[in-house]
Amino acid sequence: MKSNSPARKSFLQSAILTLLLAVSSVSADVITQTVSQATANAAGWAAAVWGPTPSVAAPGNDYLVPSGMTLRTPNNSTPAAFAGDHLIMSGGILAIKHSSNAANANIIFNSGTLGHYGGVGSTGVPPSPFSGTLEINGTLNYNATATGTPQPRHLSLLSTLTGAGNFIIGGCYTSSVYLACSGAAYTGNWTNNGGRLEIIGGTVPLGSGIVHLSYPTNTLTINVGTDMVFTNRVTGDGTLVKLNTNTLTFAGGNLEMGGLNVN
C-alpha cells in the first residue's frame, strides 16, 4: 500500500532538494593546455590543445595555460569566442592574433604575459578588442614586441575588469592600450613603461588604483565625449593628456606626474 503521509512527502522533497543542491555545487573541471601554440595556429584557442588527449574547449570546463605554454587568439577579424567557462592564465603567454572584432572570453589572469603578436595583417591595425570578463589576481604583463618590430599594435579592453592584481604595459613603442571597460570593482594598479594608455569610454575604466607613468614618453590620455570626474592618483615622469571638449574634474590632489596637456 502506498503511503502519502505528510512526513513521507516532506522526506522526498528534502531528498530531491539535497540532490539538486549537490549537483549545482559541482565545480567545473580544470583542464590544462598540453599543446603549445608558439608557432602559427590560425584556429588559436579553438584548436585541440587541451588535456592529455588534446581536445577542443567546451562549455562546463575551465582551461588553464601554464608556464611554458603559448595560447593564441584566432588569427582572423571575427574570432570565435572562447568555448570554455573560464580561461585561466597561470604563467603562460596569451598571444593576440585577432583584430577588428572582439575576442570574447572570461579570463582569470593569475600570472603570465599578454603579448600582441601582430593581429590580422602586418601592422595590427585596427585594434584588437577583448570582451567578456578579465579578473587580474597577480601581475598581467602586456607587451607588443613579440615579433621584434616596432609596429602599431593596439589593444582595446571592453571587458568587465575585476581583481586586485596589477596591469603592466611594457615595450609597446607607439602602440596604445584603449580602455572602454567597466572597472568599478578593480583595485589593482597600472604601470605604463612603454606606449600609450588611453581612456575612450566605459565606467570607471581604471578602477581605483594608482596609474604610474614611468618615463617622459609615457602618456595617460583621456579621450571621452562626456564629462568625467577623475579620482585616480597619477605618478611618474609621463604626461596626462586630455582630448575632446568635455569637462574633466580632478577630485583631490592626485596628480604627481611630469606634465598635463589639455587639447
C-alpha positions as CSV (number, residue, x, y, z in Angstrom):
1,M,0.0,0.0,0.0
2,K,1.3,3.4,-0.9
3,S,1.8,6.0,1.8
4,N,1.1,9.6,1.1
5,S,1.7,10.8,4.6
6,P,2.9,14.4,5.0
7,A,6.1,13.0,6.6
8,R,6.9,10.9,3.6
9,K,6.2,13.8,1.2
10,S,8.5,16.1,3.3
11,F,11.2,13.5,3.3
12,L,11.1,13.1,-0.5
13,Q,11.1,16.8,-1.1
14,S,14.1,17.2,1.2
15,A,15.9,14.5,-0.6
16,I,15.3,16.0,-4.0
17,L,16.4,19.4,-2.8
18,T,19.6,18.0,-1.4
19,L,20.3,16.2,-4.7
20,L,19.7,19.4,-6.7
21,L,22.0,21.4,-4.5
22,A,24.7,18.8,-4.7
23,V,24.5,18.8,-8.5
24,S,24.6,22.6,-8.7
25,S,27.6,22.9,-6.4
26,V,29.8,20.7,-8.5
27,S,32.6,22.9,-9.8
28,A,33.9,22.9,-13.3
29,D,36.8,20.7,-14.2
30,V,40.1,22.5,-14.9
31,I,41.8,21.2,-18.0
32,T,45.4,22.1,-18.7
33,Q,46.8,23.1,-22.1
34,T,49.2,20.4,-23.3
35,V,50.0,21.6,-26.9
36,S,51.7,24.9,-27.2
37,Q,51.0,27.4,-30.0
38,A,54.3,29.1,-30.0
39,T,54.2,28.7,-33.8
40,A,51.4,29.8,-36.1
41,N,48.0,28.3,-35.5
42,A,45.1,30.0,-37.2
43,A,42.4,28.4,-35.0
44,G,44.1,29.7,-31.8
45,W,42.2,28.8,-28.7
46,A,39.6,26.9,-30.7
47,A,42.1,24.3,-31.6
48,A,42.5,20.9,-30.0
49,V,45.2,21.8,-27.4
50,W,43.6,20.9,-24.1
51,G,44.2,17.8,-21.9
52,P,46.3,14.6,-22.2
53,T,44.4,13.6,-25.3
54,P,44.3,17.0,-26.9
55,S,40.7,18.2,-27.4
56,V,38.9,21.4,-28.1
57,A,37.5,23.5,-25.3
58,A,33.8,23.0,-24.3
59,P,31.3,24.7,-22.0
60,G,31.2,23.4,-18.5
61,N,35.0,23.3,-18.0
62,D,37.8,25.8,-17.1
63,Y,41.0,25.8,-19.1
64,L,44.5,26.6,-17.7
65,V,47.5,27.9,-19.6
66,P,50.6,27.0,-17.5
67,S,54.2,28.3,-17.7
68,G,55.9,27.3,-20.9
69,M,52.7,27.3,-22.9
70,T,51.6,29.8,-25.5
71,L,47.9,30.1,-26.5
72,R,46.8,32.3,-29.4
73,T,43.5,34.0,-30.1
74,P,42.1,33.0,-33.5
75,N,44.0,34.7,-36.4
76,N,41.1,36.5,-38.1
77,S,38.9,39.6,-37.8
78,T,35.9,37.7,-36.5
79,P,37.4,35.5,-33.7
80,A,35.4,32.7,-32.2
81,A,34.5,33.2,-28.6
82,F,36.4,31.0,-26.1
83,A,34.2,28.0,-25.6
84,G,35.1,27.2,-22.0
85,D,33.7,28.8,-18.9
86,H,37.0,30.4,-17.9
87,L,40.5,30.8,-19.4
88,I,43.0,30.7,-16.5
89,M,46.4,32.2,-17.1
90,S,49.0,30.7,-14.7
91,G,52.4,31.6,-16.1
92,G,51.8,31.1,-19.8
93,I,51.5,33.5,-22.8
94,L,48.2,34.6,-24.3
95,A,49.2,35.8,-27.8
96,I,46.9,38.3,-29.6
97,K,46.4,37.3,-33.2
98,H,42.9,38.8,-34.0
99,S,41.8,42.3,-34.8
100,S,38.7,44.4,-35.6
101,N,36.1,42.4,-33.7
102,A,36.2,41.4,-30.1
103,A,37.6,38.1,-28.9
104,N,35.2,37.1,-26.1
105,A,36.4,35.2,-23.1
106,N,36.1,35.1,-19.3
107,I,39.8,35.4,-18.4
108,I,41.3,34.8,-14.9
109,F,44.9,36.2,-15.0
110,N,46.9,34.9,-12.1
111,S,50.3,35.4,-13.8
112,G,51.9,35.4,-17.2
113,T,52.1,37.6,-20.3
114,L,49.6,39.1,-22.7
115,G,51.5,39.6,-25.9
116,H,50.5,41.3,-29.1
117,Y,51.8,39.1,-32.0
118,G,50.6,41.4,-34.8
119,G,46.9,40.7,-35.2
120,V,45.5,40.2,-38.7
121,G,47.8,41.7,-41.3
122,S,51.3,43.1,-40.8
123,T,50.6,46.1,-38.5
124,G,47.8,45.0,-36.2
125,V,45.6,48.0,-37.1
126,P,42.7,48.3,-36.4
127,P,42.9,47.5,-32.6
128,S,42.5,44.0,-31.2
129,P,39.5,44.1,-28.8
130,F,38.7,41.8,-25.9
131,S,35.2,41.5,-24.3
132,G,33.8,39.3,-21.6
133,T,35.4,39.5,-18.2
134,L,39.0,40.0,-17.0
135,E,39.9,39.1,-13.4
136,I,43.5,40.1,-12.6
137,N,44.7,38.4,-9.4
138,G,48.5,38.6,-9.9
139,T,50.5,40.6,-12.4
140,L,49.5,40.9,-16.0
141,N,52.4,41.9,-18.2
142,Y,51.4,43.3,-21.6
143,N,53.8,43.9,-24.4
144,A,53.6,44.4,-28.2
145,T,57.1,43.4,-29.2
146,A,56.6,39.8,-29.8
147,T,58.0,39.9,-33.4
148,G,60.7,42.4,-32.5
149,T,59.4,45.0,-34.9
150,P,58.1,48.4,-33.5
151,Q,54.7,48.5,-35.3
152,P,51.4,49.9,-34.1
153,R,49.6,47.0,-32.3
154,H,46.7,48.3,-30.4
155,L,44.7,46.6,-27.7
156,S,41.1,47.6,-26.7
157,L,39.7,46.4,-23.4
158,L,35.9,46.2,-23.4
159,S,35.8,43.6,-20.7
160,T,34.4,43.9,-17.2
161,L,37.6,44.3,-15.1
162,T,37.9,42.9,-11.5
163,G,40.6,41.8,-9.1
164,A,43.5,43.4,-7.2
165,G,46.4,42.5,-9.4
166,N,48.5,44.9,-11.4
167,F,48.5,45.7,-15.1
168,I,52.0,46.5,-16.5
169,I,52.4,47.9,-20.0
170,G,55.9,47.5,-21.4
171,G,57.7,47.7,-24.7
172,C,54.8,48.9,-26.8
173,Y,56.6,51.5,-28.8
174,T,53.9,53.6,-30.5
175,S,51.1,51.2,-29.6
176,S,48.1,52.0,-27.4
177,V,46.0,50.3,-24.8
178,Y,42.5,51.6,-25.2
179,L,40.1,51.3,-22.2
180,A,36.3,51.2,-22.6
181,C,35.8,48.7,-19.8
182,S,33.8,48.6,-16.6
183,G,36.3,48.7,-13.8
184,A,34.3,49.7,-10.8
185,A,35.4,46.5,-8.9
186,Y,39.1,46.7,-10.0
187,T,41.5,47.8,-7.3
188,G,44.9,47.0,-8.9
189,N,47.4,49.5,-10.2
190,W,48.6,50.4,-13.7
191,T,52.2,50.9,-14.7
192,N,52.9,52.3,-18.2
193,N,56.6,51.5,-19.1
194,G,56.0,51.9,-22.8
195,G,53.3,53.1,-25.2
196,R,50.1,55.0,-24.6
197,L,47.2,54.2,-22.1
198,E,44.0,55.9,-23.4
199,I,40.5,56.0,-21.9
200,I,37.9,56.1,-24.6
201,G,34.8,55.1,-22.7
202,G,33.5,52.6,-20.1
203,T,32.5,53.0,-16.5
204,V,35.4,53.8,-14.0
205,P,37.7,52.1,-16.6
206,L,40.9,52.4,-14.5
207,G,39.2,51.2,-11.3
208,S,40.5,52.7,-8.1
209,G,44.2,52.1,-8.3
210,I,47.3,54.2,-9.0
211,V,48.5,55.0,-12.5
212,H,52.3,55.2,-12.8
213,L,53.8,56.7,-16.0
214,S,57.4,55.6,-15.8
215,Y,59.1,57.7,-18.5
216,P,58.6,61.1,-20.1
217,T,57.4,59.5,-23.3
218,N,54.6,57.6,-21.5
219,T,51.1,59.1,-21.5
220,L,47.7,58.6,-20.0
221,T,45.2,60.1,-22.4
222,I,41.6,60.8,-21.5
223,N,39.5,61.0,-24.7
224,V,35.8,60.7,-23.9
225,G,32.8,62.6,-25.1
226,T,31.1,63.1,-21.7
227,D,32.0,64.9,-18.5
228,M,34.2,62.9,-16.2
229,V,35.3,63.0,-12.6
230,F,38.9,61.6,-12.3
231,T,39.8,60.2,-8.9
232,N,42.9,58.1,-9.6
233,R,46.3,59.1,-8.4
234,V,48.8,59.6,-11.3
235,T,52.6,59.4,-10.6
236,G,55.8,59.3,-12.6
237,D,57.6,61.3,-15.3
238,G,55.0,60.9,-18.0
239,T,52.2,63.2,-19.1
240,L,48.4,63.2,-18.7
241,V,46.7,64.3,-21.9
242,K,43.1,65.5,-22.2
243,L,41.4,65.4,-25.6
244,N,37.9,66.3,-26.6
245,T,35.6,69.1,-25.4
246,N,34.1,67.5,-22.3
247,T,34.8,68.8,-18.7
248,L,37.3,66.8,-16.8
249,T,37.2,67.3,-13.0
250,F,40.1,66.1,-10.8
251,A,39.0,65.1,-7.3
252,G,41.7,65.7,-4.8
253,G,45.4,66.3,-5.0
254,N,46.1,63.2,-7.1
255,L,48.4,64.4,-9.9
256,E,52.1,63.9,-9.3
257,M,53.3,63.2,-12.9
258,G,55.6,65.0,-15.3
259,G,53.1,67.1,-17.2
260,L,49.5,67.9,-18.1
261,N,48.5,68.6,-21.7
262,V,44.9,69.9,-22.5
263,N,43.9,69.9,-26.1
